[in-house]
Amino acid sequence: MDKRVVGTLLGIAGMLLWFMPWTEFSMGDMDFYRTGSHIGGIAYLLLLSSLAYAVLSWVAQPMPRVIVAALSTLLSGFFWLNVGEAAGWGLAWLCAVSVFSLLQAIERNSAERKVEQQAE
């Protein structure tokens, strides 16, 4: 599959996971979940970074994708560290998707550099 399509799918997956359960808490016998939209604030940056990654997958220069994926990985990891064991499955998968996005962006950046070096 084309790397641009994979990047777009990763960005879309990140946007969808923003609406999934991030934290779980209980009150009596009832379980409640909070999503990225409930948290708000800096969590909106995760939604925008996933959108930016999907759009930047079609740009020829890979460095903006690396920056956006690194930001997404750091923020999702920060949220996971803050909630600890109350982390929901949506936040765990968002962290996994952002790490995979970062690895793909770094791999594509190194491939572009090799092509540039061979052209010289």
PyMOL commands that set and color helices and strands:
alter all, ss='L'
color gray80, all
select helices_A, chain A and resi 3-17+36-39+43-56+63-86+89-119
alter helices_A, ss='H'
color red, helices_A
select strands_A, chain A and resi 23-27+30-34
alter strands_A, ss='S'
color yellow, strands_A
deselect
rebuild
show_as cartoon
